[in-house]
Amino acid sequence: MRYPSPLVPGCTIAVTALSAGVPDTFHARLDLVIQGLRDRGFKVLEGHCLRESADHVSAPAAVRAKELMAFLLDDRVDAILPPWGGELAMELLPLLDLDILRHAKPKWLVGFSDISTISSVLTARCGWASLHCANLMQLHPDVTDPLNRAIFSLLSLPAGESLTLQQSSCYEVASANYAKEPEASFTFTEPTQWTALPVDDAAKSVAFSGRLIGGCLDTIGLLSGTEYLNLPQMKAQYAQDGLILFLENAELSPTAMARMLMTMKFNGVFDAVNGVIFGRDGSPLSHGKSLSHAQVIEQVLGDLSVPVILNADIGHLAPNMPIMNGAVADVQMTNGKAWVQQTLR
């Protein structure tokens, strides 16, 4: 595993929308968060694929892929922070030269949701560590909660060092509308409690370790049976450490999630991991189904021989614990309280 150089003041951050672009109504928010990066001492390089959005994307696939490749290969660039995710990052994958990237100097790719479609592949196929965390558009310059503050702590950590993060105390159930409230920050109201299978064992304690890989289930599940994200192959590559798979659901209904998880199971994905961590579910609670997402996870994965955690601080209901694809993690949870130590080795 190769870790990009620590991100420190004076480094250059490129901002490009590899999936959804930022329309005019959100430019005030975009300007705010970009200025926040400058206030931290970073140089900011805006891409051309950023401030427009048509047909769900910032530009045609070939244009987005060309700009992303240019930033990934430009050694003057230290990190790439897309503004947010979207829906069609997957169409960039055949247009990226992963063989060239495998031998290039790694740069940080930072964010979650559809960004993880690319960052997980960079880690699995190219051996670059990447960071799954809150997106740039969420990072108000005055953000104060511990997990979002930890983003830049992890990005500045030298290889070989460790950082331990505890679960949040509360989370939010509805995000702000940045078009109407460009200055908005998070509003955490609901108490956080991680759980583990079986869900009726509230006092269950779990502990496991492995090398982290994961992202948004909506796309990770589709990629996991392809050449882009072959977890059994990755497990063989890092056999000494094993893998921890982390997943978060954005839009899948309970039955769609069931089909996705069963397909991953058929493809041997869960045979390749030491443990699974599911973030809080960000989709509508049931989509009108009588089955819940938690019930689906238990029904499909309840027979696994490895720990399965639910309701973790990962995904579309903030805060998002920064999770580094490629880092080695030690995960512990007791009575619904959890912490994760990540080591860059």
C-alpha positions as CSV (number, residue, x, y, z in Angstrom):
1,M,0.0,0.0,0.0
2,R,1.3,3.4,-1.0
3,Y,0.3,6.5,1.0
4,P,0.3,9.9,-0.6
5,S,2.5,12.5,1.1
6,P,1.0,14.2,4.2
7,L,-1.3,17.1,3.3
8,V,0.1,20.2,5.0
9,P,-0.3,23.9,4.5
10,G,1.3,24.9,1.2
11,C,0.1,21.8,-0.6
12,T,-2.1,22.1,-3.7
13,I,-5.7,20.7,-3.7
14,A,-7.5,20.3,-7.1
15,V,-11.3,20.6,-7.1
16,T,-13.1,18.8,-9.9
17,A,-16.5,17.2,-10.1
18,L,-15.9,13.7,-11.3
19,S,-19.6,12.9,-11.1
20,A,-22.3,15.6,-10.4
21,G,-21.4,19.2,-11.1
22,V,-22.3,22.3,-9.0
23,P,-25.0,24.5,-10.6
24,D,-25.3,28.2,-10.1
25,T,-27.6,28.0,-7.1
26,F,-24.8,26.2,-5.1
27,H,-21.9,28.5,-6.1
28,A,-22.1,30.5,-2.9
29,R,-21.5,27.4,-0.9
30,L,-18.8,26.2,-3.2
31,D,-17.0,29.5,-2.8
32,L,-17.3,29.3,0.9
33,V,-15.8,25.8,1.3
34,I,-13.0,26.6,-1.3
35,Q,-12.1,29.7,0.7
36,G,-12.0,27.4,3.8
37,L,-9.3,25.4,2.1
38,R,-7.3,28.5,1.4
39,D,-7.7,29.7,5.0
40,R,-6.1,26.4,6.0
41,G,-3.1,27.4,4.0
42,F,-3.7,25.2,0.9
43,K,-3.4,26.3,-2.7
44,V,-6.6,25.5,-4.7
45,L,-6.7,24.6,-8.3
46,E,-10.2,24.6,-9.8
47,G,-10.9,22.2,-12.6
48,H,-13.1,23.0,-15.7
49,C,-15.5,20.2,-14.7
50,L,-16.9,21.8,-11.7
51,R,-19.3,24.8,-11.9
52,E,-21.8,23.4,-14.4
53,S,-24.3,20.5,-14.2
54,A,-26.2,18.9,-17.1
55,D,-27.7,15.5,-17.3
56,H,-26.6,14.7,-13.8
57,V,-22.9,15.3,-14.5
58,S,-20.4,18.2,-14.7
59,A,-19.3,17.3,-18.3
60,P,-19.2,14.4,-20.7
61,A,-17.5,11.3,-19.4
62,A,-14.5,11.6,-21.7
63,V,-13.9,15.2,-20.5
64,R,-14.3,14.4,-16.8
65,A,-12.0,11.4,-17.2
66,K,-9.3,13.5,-19.0
67,E,-9.3,16.1,-16.3
68,L,-9.2,13.6,-13.5
69,M,-6.3,11.7,-15.1
70,A,-4.5,15.0,-15.5
71,F,-4.8,15.8,-11.8
72,L,-3.9,12.3,-10.7
73,L,-0.7,12.4,-12.8
74,D,0.3,16.0,-12.0
75,D,2.9,15.9,-9.2
76,R,2.2,19.5,-8.4
77,V,-1.2,18.3,-7.1
78,D,-1.3,16.7,-3.7
79,A,-5.0,16.0,-3.3
80,I,-8.2,16.0,-5.2
81,L,-11.4,17.0,-3.4
82,P,-14.5,16.7,-5.5
83,P,-17.4,18.9,-4.3
84,W,-19.7,16.0,-3.8
85,G,-20.7,12.6,-5.3
86,G,-23.4,12.0,-7.9
87,E,-24.6,9.0,-9.8
88,L,-22.4,8.3,-12.9
89,A,-18.7,8.2,-11.7
90,M,-18.7,4.5,-12.9
91,E,-18.6,5.6,-16.5
92,L,-15.1,7.0,-16.0
93,L,-13.5,3.7,-15.0
94,P,-12.9,2.3,-18.5
95,L,-11.4,5.7,-19.5
96,L,-8.8,5.8,-16.7
97,D,-5.4,4.3,-17.4
98,L,-5.0,2.3,-14.2
99,D,-1.8,0.7,-15.4
100,I,-0.1,4.2,-15.6
101,L,-1.6,5.2,-12.3
102,R,-0.3,2.1,-10.6
103,H,3.2,3.4,-11.2
104,A,2.5,7.1,-10.6
105,K,3.1,9.1,-7.5
106,P,-0.1,8.7,-5.4
107,K,-2.3,11.7,-4.6
108,W,-5.2,11.8,-2.1
109,L,-8.7,11.4,-3.4
110,V,-11.1,12.5,-0.7
111,G,-14.9,12.2,-0.2
112,F,-17.7,9.7,-0.2
113,S,-20.9,8.6,-2.0
114,D,-20.1,8.3,-5.8
115,I,-16.5,9.4,-5.2
116,S,-15.9,6.0,-3.6
117,T,-16.6,4.5,-7.0
118,I,-13.2,5.8,-8.0
119,S,-11.3,5.9,-4.7
120,S,-12.0,2.2,-3.9
121,V,-10.7,1.2,-7.3
122,L,-7.6,3.4,-6.9
123,T,-6.9,1.5,-3.7
124,A,-7.7,-2.0,-4.9
125,R,-6.1,-1.7,-8.4
126,C,-3.4,0.9,-8.0
127,G,-2.4,0.5,-4.4
128,W,-3.1,4.1,-3.5
129,A,-4.6,4.9,-0.1
130,S,-7.6,7.2,-0.3
131,L,-10.0,8.8,2.2
132,H,-13.7,8.1,2.6
133,C,-15.2,11.0,4.5
134,A,-17.4,14.0,4.4
135,N,-17.5,15.8,1.0
136,L,-16.0,19.2,0.4
137,M,-19.4,20.8,0.1
138,Q,-20.1,19.7,3.7
139,L,-16.9,21.1,5.1
140,H,-17.9,24.5,6.5
141,P,-14.8,26.4,7.5
142,D,-16.1,26.5,11.1
143,V,-17.0,22.9,11.4
144,T,-16.2,21.7,14.9
145,D,-17.3,18.1,15.4
146,P,-14.5,15.7,16.2
147,L,-15.0,13.4,13.2
148,N,-14.9,16.1,10.6
149,R,-12.0,17.8,12.2
150,A,-10.2,14.5,12.0
151,I,-10.2,14.6,8.2
152,F,-7.2,16.8,7.9
153,S,-5.6,15.1,10.9
154,L,-5.6,11.8,8.9
155,L,-4.6,13.5,5.7
156,S,-1.5,15.0,7.4
157,L,-0.5,11.8,9.1
158,P,2.9,10.4,8.1
159,A,3.2,6.8,6.9
160,G,3.7,4.5,9.8
161,E,1.6,6.6,12.3
162,S,-1.8,5.8,13.8
163,L,-4.9,7.8,14.7
164,T,-7.8,6.5,16.9
165,L,-11.3,7.9,16.4
166,Q,-14.3,7.3,18.6
167,Q,-17.9,7.1,17.4
168,S,-19.9,10.3,17.4
169,S,-22.3,11.1,20.2
170,C,-25.1,12.3,17.9
171,Y,-26.0,12.4,14.2
172,E,-28.3,14.4,11.9
173,V,-31.3,13.0,10.1
174,A,-31.7,15.7,7.4
175,S,-29.0,17.7,5.7
176,A,-29.2,21.4,5.0
177,N,-30.1,22.9,1.6
178,Y,-27.0,24.7,0.6
179,A,-28.8,26.5,-2.2
180,K,-31.0,28.3,0.4
181,E,-28.5,28.2,3.3
182,P,-24.9,28.4,1.9
183,E,-23.6,29.1,5.4
184,A,-25.3,26.1,7.0
185,S,-23.4,23.5,9.0
186,F,-24.4,20.2,10.6
187,T,-27.3,19.8,13.0
188,F,-26.8,16.7,15.2
189,T,-29.9,15.6,17.1
190,E,-30.1,11.8,17.3
191,P,-28.1,9.7,19.7
192,T,-25.5,7.4,18.0
193,Q,-25.4,3.8,18.8
194,W,-23.4,1.3,16.8
195,T,-24.8,-2.3,16.9
196,A,-23.7,-5.7,15.7
197,L,-25.3,-8.9,14.5
198,P,-27.4,-10.4,16.0
199,V,-29.3,-7.2,16.5
200,D,-31.2,-8.5,19.5
201,D,-27.9,-8.8,21.5
202,A,-27.5,-5.1,22.6
203,A,-24.5,-6.0,24.9
204,K,-22.6,-7.8,22.1
205,S,-18.9,-6.9,22.0
206,V,-16.8,-7.3,18.9
207,A,-13.2,-6.8,17.9
208,F,-11.5,-7.4,14.6
209,S,-8.7,-5.9,12.4
210,G,-7.7,-5.7,8.8
211,R,-7.0,-3.5,5.8
212,L,-9.9,-1.1,5.0
213,I,-11.7,-1.1,1.7
214,G,-15.2,0.1,0.8
215,G,-17.6,2.9,0.1
216,C,-21.1,3.4,-1.2
217,L,-22.9,0.0,-1.5
218,D,-25.0,1.3,-4.5
219,T,-21.8,1.1,-6.7
220,I,-19.4,-1.0,-4.6
221,G,-21.8,-3.9,-4.8
222,L,-21.9,-3.6,-8.6
223,L,-18.1,-3.4,-8.9
224,S,-17.3,-6.2,-6.5
225,G,-17.7,-8.9,-9.1
226,T,-15.6,-7.1,-11.8
227,E,-11.9,-6.6,-12.5
228,Y,-12.1,-3.1,-10.9
229,L,-12.8,-4.3,-7.4
230,N,-11.8,-8.0,-6.9
231,L,-11.8,-8.4,-3.1
232,P,-10.7,-12.1,-3.1
233,Q,-7.7,-11.0,-5.1
234,M,-7.0,-8.1,-2.8
235,K,-7.3,-10.4,0.2
236,A,-4.5,-12.6,-1.3
237,Q,-2.4,-9.5,-1.9
238,Y,-2.7,-8.5,1.8
239,A,-3.1,-12.0,3.3
240,Q,-1.1,-11.1,6.4
241,D,-3.6,-8.4,7.4
242,G,-6.9,-9.5,5.9
243,L,-9.6,-7.0,4.9
244,I,-12.3,-5.0,6.5
245,L,-15.2,-4.1,4.2
246,F,-17.2,-0.9,5.0
247,L,-20.4,-0.1,3.2
248,E,-23.1,2.6,3.3
249,N,-26.4,2.6,1.5
250,A,-27.5,5.7,-0.3
251,E,-30.7,4.8,-2.3
252,L,-31.2,1.1,-2.4
253,S,-34.6,-0.1,-1.1
254,P,-34.5,-3.0,1.4
255,T,-35.3,-5.6,-1.4
256,A,-32.7,-4.0,-3.8
257,M,-30.2,-4.1,-1.0
258,A,-31.0,-7.8,-0.4
259,R,-30.4,-8.6,-4.0
260,M,-27.1,-6.6,-4.0
261,L,-25.8,-8.3,-0.8
262,M,-26.8,-11.8,-2.1
263,T,-24.9,-11.1,-5.4
264,M,-21.8,-10.0,-3.4
265,K,-22.2,-13.2,-1.3
266,F,-22.4,-15.3,-4.5
267,N,-19.2,-13.6,-5.7
268,G,-17.3,-14.6,-2.6
269,V,-16.9,-11.0,-1.3
270,F,-17.8,-11.8,2.3
271,D,-15.5,-14.9,2.3
272,A,-12.6,-12.4,1.7
273,V,-13.1,-10.2,4.8
274,N,-12.4,-10.3,8.5
275,G,-15.4,-8.1,9.3
276,V,-18.1,-5.9,7.8
277,I,-19.1,-2.4,8.9
278,F,-22.4,-0.9,7.6
279,G,-23.0,2.9,8.0
280,R,-26.3,4.4,8.9
281,D,-28.8,3.9,6.2
282,G,-29.3,7.1,4.2
283,S,-32.2,6.0,2.0
284,P,-35.9,6.4,2.8
285,L,-36.7,4.1,5.8
286,S,-38.6,1.4,4.0
287,H,-39.5,2.6,0.4
288,G,-42.9,1.3,1.3
289,K,-41.5,-2.2,2.0
290,S,-42.5,-4.3,5.0
291,L,-38.8,-5.3,5.4
292,S,-36.3,-2.9,6.9
293,H,-32.7,-2.5,5.8
294,A,-31.4,-3.9,9.1
295,Q,-33.6,-7.0,8.7
296,V,-32.1,-7.5,5.2
297,I,-28.6,-7.3,6.6
298,E,-29.4,-9.9,9.3
299,Q,-31.2,-12.2,6.9
300,V,-28.5,-12.2,4.2
301,L,-25.4,-11.9,6.3
302,G,-26.5,-13.3,9.7
303,D,-24.7,-16.6,8.9
304,L,-21.3,-15.1,8.3
305,S,-18.5,-16.3,10.6
306,V,-17.1,-12.7,10.9
307,P,-18.4,-9.7,12.8
308,V,-21.0,-7.4,11.2
309,I,-21.5,-3.9,12.6
310,L,-24.5,-1.7,11.8
311,N,-25.3,2.0,12.2
312,A,-21.7,3.1,12.1
313,D,-20.7,6.7,11.5
314,I,-20.3,6.1,7.7
315,G,-22.4,7.5,4.9
316,H,-25.2,9.9,4.1
317,L,-26.3,10.7,7.6
318,A,-23.5,12.9,9.1
319,P,-21.1,12.8,10.7
320,N,-18.9,10.7,8.6
321,M,-16.0,9.0,10.3
322,P,-13.0,9.5,8.0
323,I,-12.0,6.0,6.9
324,M,-8.8,5.4,4.9
325,N,-9.0,2.9,2.2
326,G,-5.8,0.9,2.4
327,A,-5.0,1.6,6.1
328,V,-4.9,-1.2,8.7
329,A,-7.6,-0.8,11.2
330,D,-8.3,-2.2,14.7
331,V,-12.1,-2.0,15.4
332,Q,-13.6,-2.5,18.8
333,M,-17.2,-2.1,20.0
334,T,-18.7,-2.7,23.4
335,N,-22.2,-1.9,24.5
336,G,-22.8,0.2,21.5
337,K,-19.7,2.3,21.9
338,A,-17.0,1.9,19.3
339,W,-13.6,3.2,18.3
340,V,-11.4,2.6,15.3
341,Q,-7.6,2.9,15.2
342,Q,-6.2,3.4,11.7
343,T,-2.5,2.8,11.0
344,L,-0.8,3.9,7.8
345,R,1.3,0.8,7.1
